Amino acid sequence: LHGPQLTEHDLQSQQHRVKELQAKLADMEQTPAVRDLMSVADHLLRRSVWIIGGDGWAYDIGSGGVDHVLASGRDVNVLVLDTEVY
């Protein structure tokens, strides 16, 4: 649970641990608790969250709620594409 997931090596190690956990759970009696654990085991891997939009969307950022997401301190990535459609 507390394994670092900052580098590619860390992520690969965590992925290996999650696969081991899933294999052990698969071998256990399928009680409701085991099934619940199996259903959330993938969430032990850190995921990248990306917000992608065009420059027109980014310019009007206040009305899209993205400013609230960025201000929340959550770890998100934003990719703004120069579409020049406007």
HTML snippet that shows the backbone in 3Dmol.js (N, CA, C, O; Angstrom):
<script src="https://3Dmol.org/build/3Dmol-min.js"></script>
<div id="view" style="width:600px;height:400px;position:relative"></div>
<script>
const pdb = `
ATOM      1  N   LEU A   1       0.807  -1.206   0.000  1.00  0.00           N
ATOM      2  CA  LEU A   1       0.000   0.000   0.000  1.00  0.00           C
ATOM      3  C   LEU A   1       0.845   1.263   0.000  1.00  0.00           C
ATOM      4  O   LEU A   1       0.449   2.280  -0.569  1.00  0.00           O
ATOM      5  N   HIS A   2       1.996   1.200   0.631  1.00  0.00           N
ATOM      6  CA  HIS A   2       2.792   2.407   0.795  1.00  0.00           C
ATOM      7  C   HIS A   2       4.003   2.449  -0.122  1.00  0.00           C
ATOM      8  O   HIS A   2       4.901   3.266   0.081  1.00  0.00           O
ATOM      9  N   GLY A   3       4.045   1.580  -1.130  1.00  0.00           N
ATOM     10  CA  GLY A   3       5.160   1.582  -2.066  1.00  0.00           C
ATOM     11  C   GLY A   3       5.180   2.869  -2.872  1.00  0.00           C
ATOM     12  O   GLY A   3       4.136   3.328  -3.335  1.00  0.00           O
ATOM     13  N   PRO A   4       6.361   3.456  -3.046  1.00  0.00           N
ATOM     14  CA  PRO A   4       6.441   4.686  -3.843  1.00  0.00           C
ATOM     15  C   PRO A   4       6.077   4.409  -5.299  1.00  0.00           C
ATOM     16  O   PRO A   4       6.323   3.318  -5.812  1.00  0.00           O
ATOM     17  N   GLN A   5       5.498   5.391  -5.950  1.00  0.00           N
ATOM     18  CA  GLN A   5       5.115   5.253  -7.354  1.00  0.00           C
ATOM     19  C   GLN A   5       5.499   6.520  -8.107  1.00  0.00           C
ATOM     20  O   GLN A   5       4.687   7.104  -8.824  1.00  0.00           O
ATOM     21  N   LEU A   6       6.748   6.932  -7.931  1.00  0.00           N
ATOM     22  CA  LEU A   6       7.204   8.174  -8.545  1.00  0.00           C
ATOM     23  C   LEU A   6       7.977   7.950  -9.835  1.00  0.00           C
ATOM     24  O   LEU A   6       7.935   8.788 -10.736  1.00  0.00           O
ATOM     25  N   THR A   7       8.679   6.835  -9.933  1.00  0.00           N
ATOM     26  CA  THR A   7       9.482   6.560 -11.125  1.00  0.00           C
ATOM     27  C   THR A   7       8.882   5.384 -11.889  1.00  0.00           C
ATOM     28  O   THR A   7       8.015   4.676 -11.377  1.00  0.00           O
ATOM     29  N   GLU A   8       9.350   5.185 -13.111  1.00  0.00           N
ATOM     30  CA  GLU A   8       8.876   4.054 -13.912  1.00  0.00           C
ATOM     31  C   GLU A   8       9.171   2.735 -13.196  1.00  0.00           C
ATOM     32  O   GLU A   8       8.342   1.825 -13.207  1.00  0.00           O
ATOM     33  N   HIS A   9      10.348   2.630 -12.575  1.00  0.00           N
ATOM     34  CA  HIS A   9      10.711   1.419 -11.832  1.00  0.00           C
ATOM     35  C   HIS A   9       9.755   1.194 -10.660  1.00  0.00           C
ATOM     36  O   HIS A   9       9.319   0.069 -10.417  1.00  0.00           O
ATOM     37  N   ASP A  10       9.432   2.268  -9.935  1.00  0.00           N
ATOM     38  CA  ASP A  10       8.473   2.164  -8.828  1.00  0.00           C
ATOM     39  C   ASP A  10       7.124   1.655  -9.318  1.00  0.00           C
ATOM     40  O   ASP A  10       6.510   0.796  -8.685  1.00  0.00           O
ATOM     41  N   LEU A  11       6.666   2.189 -10.450  1.00  0.00           N
ATOM     42  CA  LEU A  11       5.368   1.787 -10.994  1.00  0.00           C
ATOM     43  C   LEU A  11       5.373   0.328 -11.425  1.00  0.00           C
ATOM     44  O   LEU A  11       4.395  -0.388 -11.212  1.00  0.00           O
ATOM     45  N   GLN A  12       6.470  -0.114 -12.029  1.00  0.00           N
ATOM     46  CA  GLN A  12       6.570  -1.516 -12.435  1.00  0.00           C
ATOM     47  C   GLN A  12       6.578  -2.433 -11.215  1.00  0.00           C
ATOM     48  O   GLN A  12       5.959  -3.497 -11.231  1.00  0.00           O
ATOM     49  N   SER A  13       7.278  -2.022 -10.163  1.00  0.00           N
ATOM     50  CA  SER A  13       7.300  -2.812  -8.925  1.00  0.00           C
ATOM     51  C   SER A  13       5.905  -2.901  -8.312  1.00  0.00           C
ATOM     52  O   SER A  13       5.485  -3.970  -7.868  1.00  0.00           O
ATOM     53  N   GLN A  14       5.194  -1.784  -8.288  1.00  0.00           N
ATOM     54  CA  GLN A  14       3.835  -1.788  -7.742  1.00  0.00           C
ATOM     55  C   GLN A  14       2.912  -2.653  -8.601  1.00  0.00           C
ATOM     56  O   GLN A  14       2.061  -3.367  -8.072  1.00  0.00           O
ATOM     57  N   GLN A  15       3.076  -2.592  -9.910  1.00  0.00           N
ATOM     58  CA  GLN A  15       2.262  -3.422 -10.802  1.00  0.00           C
ATOM     59  C   GLN A  15       2.506  -4.903 -10.515  1.00  0.00           C
ATOM     60  O   GLN A  15       1.572  -5.704 -10.519  1.00  0.00           O
ATOM     61  N   HIS A  16       3.758  -5.259 -10.267  1.00  0.00           N
ATOM     62  CA  HIS A  16       4.099  -6.646  -9.932  1.00  0.00           C
ATOM     63  C   HIS A  16       3.435  -7.054  -8.612  1.00  0.00           C
ATOM     64  O   HIS A  16       2.889  -8.152  -8.505  1.00  0.00           O
ATOM     65  N   ARG A  17       3.482  -6.169  -7.610  1.00  0.00           N
ATOM     66  CA  ARG A  17       2.855  -6.473  -6.318  1.00  0.00           C
ATOM     67  C   ARG A  17       1.341  -6.643  -6.461  1.00  0.00           C
ATOM     68  O   ARG A  17       0.751  -7.519  -5.829  1.00  0.00           O
ATOM     69  N   VAL A  18       0.724  -5.818  -7.281  1.00  0.00           N
ATOM     70  CA  VAL A  18      -0.724  -5.921  -7.486  1.00  0.00           C
ATOM     71  C   VAL A  18      -1.066  -7.238  -8.172  1.00  0.00           C
ATOM     72  O   VAL A  18      -2.049  -7.885  -7.809  1.00  0.00           O
ATOM     73  N   LYS A  19      -0.270  -7.644  -9.157  1.00  0.00           N
ATOM     74  CA  LYS A  19      -0.513  -8.926  -9.832  1.00  0.00           C
ATOM     75  C   LYS A  19      -0.360 -10.090  -8.858  1.00  0.00           C
ATOM     76  O   LYS A  19      -1.126 -11.052  -8.915  1.00  0.00           O
ATOM     77  N   GLU A  20       0.630 -10.007  -7.962  1.00  0.00           N
ATOM     78  CA  GLU A  20       0.799 -11.047  -6.939  1.00  0.00           C
ATOM     79  C   GLU A  20      -0.417 -11.093  -6.019  1.00  0.00           C
ATOM     80  O   GLU A  20      -0.911 -12.170  -5.686  1.00  0.00           O
ATOM     81  N   LEU A  21      -0.890  -9.929  -5.616  1.00  0.00           N
ATOM     82  CA  LEU A  21      -2.078  -9.856  -4.763  1.00  0.00           C
ATOM     83  C   LEU A  21      -3.280 -10.478  -5.466  1.00  0.00           C
ATOM     84  O   LEU A  21      -4.019 -11.257  -4.864  1.00  0.00           O
ATOM     85  N   GLN A  22      -3.475 -10.135  -6.734  1.00  0.00           N
ATOM     86  CA  GLN A  22      -4.608 -10.680  -7.486  1.00  0.00           C
ATOM     87  C   GLN A  22      -4.505 -12.198  -7.621  1.00  0.00           C
ATOM     88  O   GLN A  22      -5.516 -12.895  -7.542  1.00  0.00           O
ATOM     89  N   ALA A  23      -3.301 -12.711  -7.822  1.00  0.00           N
ATOM     90  CA  ALA A  23      -3.117 -14.164  -7.936  1.00  0.00           C
ATOM     91  C   ALA A  23      -3.445 -14.850  -6.613  1.00  0.00           C
ATOM     92  O   ALA A  23      -4.094 -15.896  -6.599  1.00  0.00           O
ATOM     93  N   LYS A  24      -2.996 -14.264  -5.499  1.00  0.00           N
ATOM     94  CA  LYS A  24      -3.294 -14.845  -4.188  1.00  0.00           C
ATOM     95  C   LYS A  24      -4.788 -14.803  -3.895  1.00  0.00           C
ATOM     96  O   LYS A  24      -5.352 -15.758  -3.361  1.00  0.00           O
ATOM     97  N   LEU A  25      -5.423 -13.695  -4.245  1.00  0.00           N
ATOM     98  CA  LEU A  25      -6.863 -13.584  -4.020  1.00  0.00           C
ATOM     99  C   LEU A  25      -7.639 -14.569  -4.887  1.00  0.00           C
ATOM    100  O   LEU A  25      -8.661 -15.103  -4.457  1.00  0.00           O
ATOM    101  N   ALA A  26      -7.159 -14.814  -6.104  1.00  0.00           N
ATOM    102  CA  ALA A  26      -7.835 -15.759  -7.005  1.00  0.00           C
ATOM    103  C   ALA A  26      -7.784 -17.178  -6.453  1.00  0.00           C
ATOM    104  O   ALA A  26      -8.682 -17.979  -6.712  1.00  0.00           O
ATOM    105  N   ASP A  27      -6.734 -17.491  -5.693  1.00  0.00           N
ATOM    106  CA  ASP A  27      -6.590 -18.828  -5.111  1.00  0.00           C
ATOM    107  C   ASP A  27      -7.395 -19.008  -3.823  1.00  0.00           C
ATOM    108  O   ASP A  27      -7.552 -20.130  -3.341  1.00  0.00           O
ATOM    109  N   MET A  28      -7.898 -17.925  -3.274  1.00  0.00           N
ATOM    110  CA  MET A  28      -8.649 -17.998  -2.021  1.00  0.00           C
ATOM    111  C   MET A  28     -10.113 -18.327  -2.290  1.00  0.00           C
ATOM    112  O   MET A  28     -10.609 -18.196  -3.409  1.00  0.00           O
ATOM    113  N   GLU A  29     -10.785 -18.758  -1.227  1.00  0.00           N
ATOM    114  CA  GLU A  29     -12.232 -18.971  -1.321  1.00  0.00           C
ATOM    115  C   GLU A  29     -12.884 -17.630  -1.672  1.00  0.00           C
ATOM    116  O   GLU A  29     -12.575 -16.606  -1.062  1.00  0.00           O
ATOM    117  N   GLN A  30     -13.767 -17.642  -2.636  1.00  0.00           N
ATOM    118  CA  GLN A  30     -14.349 -16.405  -3.147  1.00  0.00           C
ATOM    119  C   GLN A  30     -15.481 -15.886  -2.260  1.00  0.00           C
ATOM    120  O   GLN A  30     -16.657 -15.935  -2.622  1.00  0.00           O
ATOM    121  N   THR A  31     -15.089 -15.394  -1.103  1.00  0.00           N
ATOM    122  CA  THR A  31     -16.041 -14.781  -0.178  1.00  0.00           C
ATOM    123  C   THR A  31     -16.362 -13.372  -0.679  1.00  0.00           C
ATOM    124  O   THR A  31     -15.662 -12.851  -1.547  1.00  0.00           O
ATOM    125  N   PRO A  32     -17.401 -12.761  -0.146  1.00  0.00           N
ATOM    126  CA  PRO A  32     -17.694 -11.381  -0.553  1.00  0.00           C
ATOM    127  C   PRO A  32     -16.518 -10.428  -0.316  1.00  0.00           C
ATOM    128  O   PRO A  32     -16.276  -9.534  -1.127  1.00  0.00           O
ATOM    129  N   ALA A  33     -15.794 -10.610   0.776  1.00  0.00           N
ATOM    130  CA  ALA A  33     -14.650  -9.742   1.064  1.00  0.00           C
ATOM    131  C   ALA A  33     -13.545  -9.918   0.024  1.00  0.00           C
ATOM    132  O   ALA A  33     -12.937  -8.937  -0.404  1.00  0.00           O
ATOM    133  N   VAL A  34     -13.284 -11.150  -0.382  1.00  0.00           N
ATOM    134  CA  VAL A  34     -12.256 -11.418  -1.394  1.00  0.00           C
ATOM    135  C   VAL A  34     -12.685 -10.815  -2.728  1.00  0.00           C
ATOM    136  O   VAL A  34     -11.870 -10.211  -3.425  1.00  0.00           O
ATOM    137  N   ARG A  35     -13.938 -10.973  -3.083  1.00  0.00           N
ATOM    138  CA  ARG A  35     -14.437 -10.394  -4.340  1.00  0.00           C
ATOM    139  C   ARG A  35     -14.352  -8.871  -4.310  1.00  0.00           C
ATOM    140  O   ARG A  35     -14.015  -8.246  -5.316  1.00  0.00           O
ATOM    141  N   ASP A  36     -14.654  -8.277  -3.164  1.00  0.00           N
ATOM    142  CA  ASP A  36     -14.550  -6.820  -3.034  1.00  0.00           C
ATOM    143  C   ASP A  36     -13.109  -6.360  -3.225  1.00  0.00           C
ATOM    144  O   ASP A  36     -12.847  -5.379  -3.921  1.00  0.00           O
ATOM    145  N   LEU A  37     -12.177  -7.082  -2.598  1.00  0.00           N
ATOM    146  CA  LEU A  37     -10.759  -6.737  -2.756  1.00  0.00           C
ATOM    147  C   LEU A  37     -10.309  -6.869  -4.207  1.00  0.00           C
ATOM    148  O   LEU A  37      -9.580  -6.017  -4.715  1.00  0.00           O
ATOM    149  N   MET A  38     -10.742  -7.935  -4.871  1.00  0.00           N
ATOM    150  CA  MET A  38     -10.387  -8.138  -6.281  1.00  0.00           C
ATOM    151  C   MET A  38     -10.901  -6.986  -7.144  1.00  0.00           C
ATOM    152  O   MET A  38     -10.235  -6.565  -8.091  1.00  0.00           O
ATOM    153  N   SER A  39     -12.072  -6.489  -6.816  1.00  0.00           N
ATOM    154  CA  SER A  39     -12.676  -5.442  -7.640  1.00  0.00           C
ATOM    155  C   SER A  39     -11.956  -4.101  -7.524  1.00  0.00           C
ATOM    156  O   SER A  39     -12.105  -3.247  -8.397  1.00  0.00           O
ATOM    157  N   VAL A  40     -11.177  -3.904  -6.456  1.00  0.00           N
ATOM    158  CA  VAL A  40     -10.489  -2.618  -6.276  1.00  0.00           C
ATOM    159  C   VAL A  40      -8.969  -2.730  -6.342  1.00  0.00           C
ATOM    160  O   VAL A  40      -8.274  -1.726  -6.182  1.00  0.00           O
ATOM    161  N   ALA A  41      -8.445  -3.919  -6.572  1.00  0.00           N
ATOM    162  CA  ALA A  41      -6.989  -4.116  -6.567  1.00  0.00           C
ATOM    163  C   ALA A  41      -6.287  -3.242  -7.602  1.00  0.00           C
ATOM    164  O   ALA A  41      -5.186  -2.755  -7.346  1.00  0.00           O
ATOM    165  N   ASP A  42      -6.897  -3.034  -8.759  1.00  0.00           N
ATOM    166  CA  ASP A  42      -6.278  -2.196  -9.791  1.00  0.00           C
ATOM    167  C   ASP A  42      -6.103  -0.747  -9.346  1.00  0.00           C
ATOM    168  O   ASP A  42      -5.270  -0.022  -9.892  1.00  0.00           O
ATOM    169  N   HIS A  43      -6.883  -0.328  -8.359  1.00  0.00           N
ATOM    170  CA  HIS A  43      -6.794   1.050  -7.880  1.00  0.00           C
ATOM    171  C   HIS A  43      -5.545   1.285  -7.022  1.00  0.00           C
ATOM    172  O   HIS A  43      -5.284   2.414  -6.606  1.00  0.00           O
ATOM    173  N   LEU A  44      -4.785   0.238  -6.759  1.00  0.00           N
ATOM    174  CA  LEU A  44      -3.535   0.398  -6.014  1.00  0.00           C
ATOM    175  C   LEU A  44      -2.417   0.914  -6.906  1.00  0.00           C
ATOM    176  O   LEU A  44      -1.321   1.207  -6.428  1.00  0.00           O
ATOM    177  N   LEU A  45      -2.692   1.027  -8.201  1.00  0.00           N
ATOM    178  CA  LEU A  45      -1.725   1.582  -9.146  1.00  0.00           C
ATOM    179  C   LEU A  45      -2.055   3.047  -9.405  1.00  0.00           C
ATOM    180  O   LEU A  45      -3.203   3.402  -9.671  1.00  0.00           O
ATOM    181  N   ARG A  46      -1.037   3.885  -9.323  1.00  0.00           N
ATOM    182  CA  ARG A  46      -1.231   5.308  -9.587  1.00  0.00           C
ATOM    183  C   ARG A  46      -1.528   5.512 -11.068  1.00  0.00           C
ATOM    184  O   ARG A  46      -0.870   4.925 -11.927  1.00  0.00           O
ATOM    185  N   ARG A  47      -2.502   6.332 -11.357  1.00  0.00           N
ATOM    186  CA  ARG A  47      -2.900   6.615 -12.735  1.00  0.00           C
ATOM    187  C   ARG A  47      -2.611   8.073 -13.074  1.00  0.00           C
ATOM    188  O   ARG A  47      -2.630   8.941 -12.201  1.00  0.00           O
ATOM    189  N   SER A  48      -2.349   8.323 -14.323  1.00  0.00           N
ATOM    190  CA  SER A  48      -2.212   9.691 -14.808  1.00  0.00           C
ATOM    191  C   SER A  48      -3.584  10.215 -15.194  1.00  0.00           C
ATOM    192  O   SER A  48      -4.372   9.515 -15.830  1.00  0.00           O
ATOM    193  N   VAL A  49      -3.859  11.442 -14.807  1.00  0.00           N
ATOM    194  CA  VAL A  49      -5.103  12.094 -15.193  1.00  0.00           C
ATOM    195  C   VAL A  49      -4.741  13.246 -16.117  1.00  0.00           C
ATOM    196  O   VAL A  49      -3.967  14.130 -15.750  1.00  0.00           O
ATOM    197  N   TRP A  50      -5.307  13.226 -17.321  1.00  0.00           N
ATOM    198  CA  TRP A  50      -5.009  14.243 -18.328  1.00  0.00           C
ATOM    199  C   TRP A  50      -6.277  15.020 -18.676  1.00  0.00           C
ATOM    200  O   TRP A  50      -7.349  14.442 -18.857  1.00  0.00           O
ATOM    201  N   ILE A  51      -6.134  16.323 -18.765  1.00  0.00           N
ATOM    202  CA  ILE A  51      -7.186  17.202 -19.263  1.00  0.00           C
ATOM    203  C   ILE A  51      -6.653  17.773 -20.572  1.00  0.00           C
ATOM    204  O   ILE A  51      -5.611  18.427 -20.589  1.00  0.00           O
ATOM    205  N   ILE A  52      -7.366  17.528 -21.667  1.00  0.00           N
ATOM    206  CA  ILE A  52      -6.896  17.943 -22.989  1.00  0.00           C
ATOM    207  C   ILE A  52      -7.935  18.857 -23.618  1.00  0.00           C
ATOM    208  O   ILE A  52      -9.126  18.546 -23.629  1.00  0.00           O
ATOM    209  N   GLY A  53      -7.477  19.980 -24.139  1.00  0.00           N
ATOM    210  CA  GLY A  53      -8.400  20.903 -24.795  1.00  0.00           C
ATOM    211  C   GLY A  53      -7.659  21.836 -25.724  1.00  0.00           C
ATOM    212  O   GLY A  53      -6.429  21.872 -25.746  1.00  0.00           O
ATOM    213  N   GLY A  54      -8.421  22.585 -26.485  1.00  0.00           N
ATOM    214  CA  GLY A  54      -7.850  23.550 -27.417  1.00  0.00           C
ATOM    215  C   GLY A  54      -7.593  24.881 -26.745  1.00  0.00           C
ATOM    216  O   GLY A  54      -7.998  25.102 -25.604  1.00  0.00           O
ATOM    217  N   ASP A  55      -6.913  25.772 -27.467  1.00  0.00           N
ATOM    218  CA  ASP A  55      -6.569  27.062 -26.881  1.00  0.00           C
ATOM    219  C   ASP A  55      -7.806  27.935 -26.646  1.00  0.00           C
ATOM    220  O   ASP A  55      -7.826  28.732 -25.709  1.00  0.00           O
ATOM    221  N   GLY A  56      -8.821  27.795 -27.473  1.00  0.00           N
ATOM    222  CA  GLY A  56     -10.058  28.536 -27.241  1.00  0.00           C
ATOM    223  C   GLY A  56     -10.715  28.119 -25.942  1.00  0.00           C
ATOM    224  O   GLY A  56     -11.216  28.957 -25.193  1.00  0.00           O
ATOM    225  N   TRP A  57     -10.714  26.827 -25.675  1.00  0.00           N
ATOM    226  CA  TRP A  57     -11.252  26.295 -24.427  1.00  0.00           C
ATOM    227  C   TRP A  57     -10.416  26.783 -23.247  1.00  0.00           C
ATOM    228  O   TRP A  57     -10.964  27.169 -22.214  1.00  0.00           O
ATOM    229  N   ALA A  58      -9.107  26.765 -23.396  1.00  0.00           N
ATOM    230  CA  ALA A  58      -8.228  27.169 -22.297  1.00  0.00           C
ATOM    231  C   ALA A  58      -8.368  28.660 -21.997  1.00  0.00           C
ATOM    232  O   ALA A  58      -8.267  29.080 -20.844  1.00  0.00           O
ATOM    233  N   TYR A  59      -8.600  29.456 -23.041  1.00  0.00           N
ATOM    234  CA  TYR A  59      -8.771  30.896 -22.849  1.00  0.00           C
ATOM    235  C   TYR A  59     -10.017  31.176 -22.022  1.00  0.00           C
ATOM    236  O   TYR A  59     -10.038  32.106 -21.216  1.00  0.00           O
ATOM    237  N   ASP A  60     -11.042  30.381 -22.222  1.00  0.00           N
ATOM    238  CA  ASP A  60     -12.308  30.536 -21.517  1.00  0.00           C
ATOM    239  C   ASP A  60     -12.358  29.607 -20.309  1.00  0.00           C
ATOM    240  O   ASP A  60     -13.411  29.066 -19.972  1.00  0.00           O
ATOM    241  N   ILE A  61     -11.217  29.430 -19.666  1.00  0.00           N
ATOM    242  CA  ILE A  61     -11.060  28.414 -18.630  1.00  0.00           C
ATOM    243  C   ILE A  61     -11.986  28.633 -17.427  1.00  0.00           C
ATOM    244  O   ILE A  61     -12.366  27.669 -16.763  1.00  0.00           O
ATOM    245  N   GLY A  62     -12.352  29.886 -17.139  1.00  0.00           N
ATOM    246  CA  GLY A  62     -13.179  30.162 -15.972  1.00  0.00           C
ATOM    247  C   GLY A  62     -14.565  29.560 -16.047  1.00  0.00           C
ATOM    248  O   GLY A  62     -15.146  29.234 -15.011  1.00  0.00           O
ATOM    249  N   SER A  63     -15.109  29.404 -17.234  1.00  0.00           N
ATOM    250  CA  SER A  63     -16.474  28.891 -17.344  1.00  0.00           C
ATOM    251  C   SER A  63     -16.523  27.371 -17.430  1.00  0.00           C
ATOM    252  O   SER A  63     -17.607  26.790 -17.361  1.00  0.00           O
ATOM    253  N   GLY A  64     -15.375  26.713 -17.579  1.00  0.00           N
ATOM    254  CA  GLY A  64     -15.369  25.259 -17.721  1.00  0.00           C
ATOM    255  C   GLY A  64     -15.151  24.504 -16.433  1.00  0.00           C
ATOM    256  O   GLY A  64     -15.278  23.280 -16.419  1.00  0.00           O
ATOM    257  N   GLY A  65     -14.829  25.182 -15.355  1.00  0.00           N
ATOM    258  CA  GLY A  65     -14.593  24.508 -14.094  1.00  0.00           C
ATOM    259  C   GLY A  65     -13.191  23.942 -13.946  1.00  0.00           C
ATOM    260  O   GLY A  65     -12.847  23.393 -12.899  1.00  0.00           O
ATOM    261  N   VAL A  66     -12.374  24.076 -14.999  1.00  0.00           N
ATOM    262  CA  VAL A  66     -11.016  23.537 -14.934  1.00  0.00           C
ATOM    263  C   VAL A  66     -10.187  24.295 -13.906  1.00  0.00           C
ATOM    264  O   VAL A  66      -9.310  23.717 -13.263  1.00  0.00           O
ATOM    265  N   ASP A  67     -10.463  25.588 -13.748  1.00  0.00           N
ATOM    266  CA  ASP A  67      -9.724  26.362 -12.751  1.00  0.00           C
ATOM    267  C   ASP A  67      -9.931  25.793 -11.355  1.00  0.00           C
ATOM    268  O   ASP A  67      -9.025  25.845 -10.523  1.00  0.00           O
ATOM    269  N   HIS A  68     -11.116  25.249 -11.092  1.00  0.00           N
ATOM    270  CA  HIS A  68     -11.386  24.641  -9.786  1.00  0.00           C
ATOM    271  C   HIS A  68     -10.584  23.350  -9.606  1.00  0.00           C
ATOM    272  O   HIS A  68     -10.081  23.072  -8.517  1.00  0.00           O
ATOM    273  N   VAL A  69     -10.471  22.576 -10.667  1.00  0.00           N
ATOM    274  CA  VAL A  69      -9.681  21.339 -10.601  1.00  0.00           C
ATOM    275  C   VAL A  69      -8.220  21.678 -10.346  1.00  0.00           C
ATOM    276  O   VAL A  69      -7.577  21.058  -9.499  1.00  0.00           O
ATOM    277  N   LEU A  70      -7.692  22.659 -11.074  1.00  0.00           N
ATOM    278  CA  LEU A  70      -6.290  23.038 -10.898  1.00  0.00           C
ATOM    279  C   LEU A  70      -6.042  23.623  -9.510  1.00  0.00           C
ATOM    280  O   LEU A  70      -4.994  23.376  -8.913  1.00  0.00           O
ATOM    281  N   ALA A  71      -6.988  24.388  -8.997  1.00  0.00           N
ATOM    282  CA  ALA A  71      -6.836  24.991  -7.672  1.00  0.00           C
ATOM    283  C   ALA A  71      -6.983  23.968  -6.551  1.00  0.00           C
ATOM    284  O   ALA A  71      -6.590  24.239  -5.416  1.00  0.00           O
ATOM    285  N   SER A  72      -7.542  22.801  -6.849  1.00  0.00           N
ATOM    286  CA  SER A  72      -7.782  21.791  -5.814  1.00  0.00           C
ATOM    287  C   SER A  72      -6.495  21.149  -5.307  1.00  0.00           C
ATOM    288  O   SER A  72      -6.483  20.537  -4.239  1.00  0.00           O
ATOM    289  N   GLY A  73      -5.415  21.287  -6.071  1.00  0.00           N
ATOM    290  CA  GLY A  73      -4.160  20.663  -5.664  1.00  0.00           C
ATOM    291  C   GLY A  73      -4.032  19.221  -6.101  1.00  0.00           C
ATOM    292  O   GLY A  73      -3.037  18.569  -5.785  1.00  0.00           O
ATOM    293  N   ARG A  74      -5.019  18.704  -6.825  1.00  0.00           N
ATOM    294  CA  ARG A  74      -4.956  17.324  -7.324  1.00  0.00           C
ATOM    295  C   ARG A  74      -3.865  17.219  -8.377  1.00  0.00           C
ATOM    296  O   ARG A  74      -3.546  18.195  -9.056  1.00  0.00           O
ATOM    297  N   ASP A  75      -3.298  16.028  -8.506  1.00  0.00           N
ATOM    298  CA  ASP A  75      -2.221  15.782  -9.464  1.00  0.00           C
ATOM    299  C   ASP A  75      -2.820  15.495 -10.839  1.00  0.00           C
ATOM    300  O   ASP A  75      -3.146  14.350 -11.153  1.00  0.00           O
ATOM    301  N   VAL A  76      -2.961  16.534 -11.651  1.00  0.00           N
ATOM    302  CA  VAL A  76      -3.499  16.387 -13.005  1.00  0.00           C
ATOM    303  C   VAL A  76      -2.529  17.021 -13.993  1.00  0.00           C
ATOM    304  O   VAL A  76      -1.755  17.911 -13.642  1.00  0.00           O
ATOM    305  N   ASN A  77      -2.583  16.554 -15.214  1.00  0.00           N
ATOM    306  CA  ASN A  77      -1.788  17.107 -16.304  1.00  0.00           C
ATOM    307  C   ASN A  77      -2.739  17.796 -17.270  1.00  0.00           C
ATOM    308  O   ASN A  77      -3.843  17.309 -17.517  1.00  0.00           O
ATOM    309  N   VAL A  78      -2.308  18.937 -17.819  1.00  0.00           N
ATOM    310  CA  VAL A  78      -3.135  19.672 -18.771  1.00  0.00           C
ATOM    311  C   VAL A  78      -2.350  19.826 -20.059  1.00  0.00           C
ATOM    312  O   VAL A  78      -1.203  20.273 -20.052  1.00  0.00           O
ATOM    313  N   LEU A  79      -2.983  19.448 -21.175  1.00  0.00           N
ATOM    314  CA  LEU A  79      -2.394  19.627 -22.502  1.00  0.00           C
ATOM    315  C   LEU A  79      -3.305  20.557 -23.280  1.00  0.00           C
ATOM    316  O   LEU A  79      -4.459  20.227 -23.552  1.00  0.00           O
ATOM    317  N   VAL A  80      -2.776  21.735 -23.642  1.00  0.00           N
ATOM    318  CA  VAL A  80      -3.536  22.703 -24.423  1.00  0.00           C
ATOM    319  C   VAL A  80      -2.972  22.701 -25.834  1.00  0.00           C
ATOM    320  O   VAL A  80      -1.789  22.965 -26.044  1.00  0.00           O
ATOM    321  N   LEU A  81      -3.840  22.397 -26.805  1.00  0.00           N
ATOM    322  CA  LEU A  81      -3.436  22.340 -28.204  1.00  0.00           C
ATOM    323  C   LEU A  81      -3.735  23.673 -28.881  1.00  0.00           C
ATOM    324  O   LEU A  81      -4.795  24.261 -28.669  1.00  0.00           O
ATOM    325  N   ASP A  82      -2.806  24.140 -29.688  1.00  0.00           N
ATOM    326  CA  ASP A  82      -2.989  25.386 -30.430  1.00  0.00           C
ATOM    327  C   ASP A  82      -3.787  25.075 -31.691  1.00  0.00           C
ATOM    328  O   ASP A  82      -3.219  24.752 -32.735  1.00  0.00           O
ATOM    329  N   THR A  83      -5.106  25.177 -31.582  1.00  0.00           N
ATOM    330  CA  THR A  83      -5.971  24.836 -32.715  1.00  0.00           C
ATOM    331  C   THR A  83      -6.316  26.052 -33.564  1.00  0.00           C
ATOM    332  O   THR A  83      -6.633  25.907 -34.745  1.00  0.00           O
ATOM    333  N   GLU A  84      -6.261  27.227 -32.993  1.00  0.00           N
ATOM    334  CA  GLU A  84      -6.543  28.492 -33.689  1.00  0.00           C
ATOM    335  C   GLU A  84      -7.810  28.437 -34.530  1.00  0.00           C
ATOM    336  O   GLU A  84      -7.849  28.994 -35.627  1.00  0.00           O
ATOM    337  N   VAL A  85      -8.829  27.783 -34.037  1.00  0.00           N
ATOM    338  CA  VAL A  85     -10.082  27.659 -34.771  1.00  0.00           C
ATOM    339  C   VAL A  85     -10.945  28.903 -34.599  1.00  0.00           C
ATOM    340  O   VAL A  85     -11.781  29.194 -35.454  1.00  0.00           O
ATOM    341  N   TYR A  86     -10.761  29.623 -33.537  1.00  0.00           N
ATOM    342  CA  TYR A  86     -11.644  30.748 -33.223  1.00  0.00           C
ATOM    343  C   TYR A  86     -11.371  31.979 -34.020  1.00  0.00           C
ATOM    344  O   TYR A  86     -12.050  32.991 -33.845  1.00  0.00           O
TER     345      TYR A  86
END
`;
const viewer = $3Dmol.createViewer("view");
viewer.addModel(pdb, "pdb");
viewer.setStyle({}, {cartoon: {color: "spectrum"}});
viewer.zoomTo();
viewer.render();
</script>
